[in-house]
């Protein structure tokens, strides 16, 4: 597995100027850009849809890490694929047939990820681990940025990392929620190799040094 990937979340950016947010991410040296897609039903918040993804696609070469926090992720797959997503991650809690949906994502030429909320045990995704490129462990309750990381969620990261090693798999483990300079180190020690970072990125005075330190 290569070095840690930093994936800044534009959920914490200035909503009046997403173009500038993308420039800040590029200038900081981050190679991924995380987009939280919320429908107001699966989580109690609304964010944005495929038009924003499409509008930003031409402004950066960053990997678009699209996280679907929606009730019916299959309804949106084609639209986000066409808009320029590189990775589509959906919630296990929202999909009755996760393996089939993972296959549909791959059929579109995209990387496929599966996510679980803090209350969901790792065991529910064990059978699909051979078919994923990314496992996203939510370390806060999904829906809003700026929350404090739930320490117990890192225990799930540790379990997942051990399962990955035992099975000889090479998917990445991502953590999302309450990630900052202090919690990032704990997440990396637990086994995470993708760090979704929101408010701690956009409020940092030296974003390039932050990204460099987290990727080391």
Secondary structure, DSSP 8 states (H G I E B T S, - for coil): --S-EEEEEGGGS-TT-HHHHHHHHHHHT--EEEEEEEBSSSSS-B---HHHHHHHHTT--SEEEEEEESS-GGGTHHHHHHHT-SEEEEEGGG-S-HHHHHHHHHHTT-EEEEEE-TTS-GGGGGGGGGG-SEEEEESS-TT-SS----TTHHHHHHHHHHHHHHHT---EEEEESS--HHHHHHHHHHT--EEEE-HHHHT-S-HHHHHHHHH-
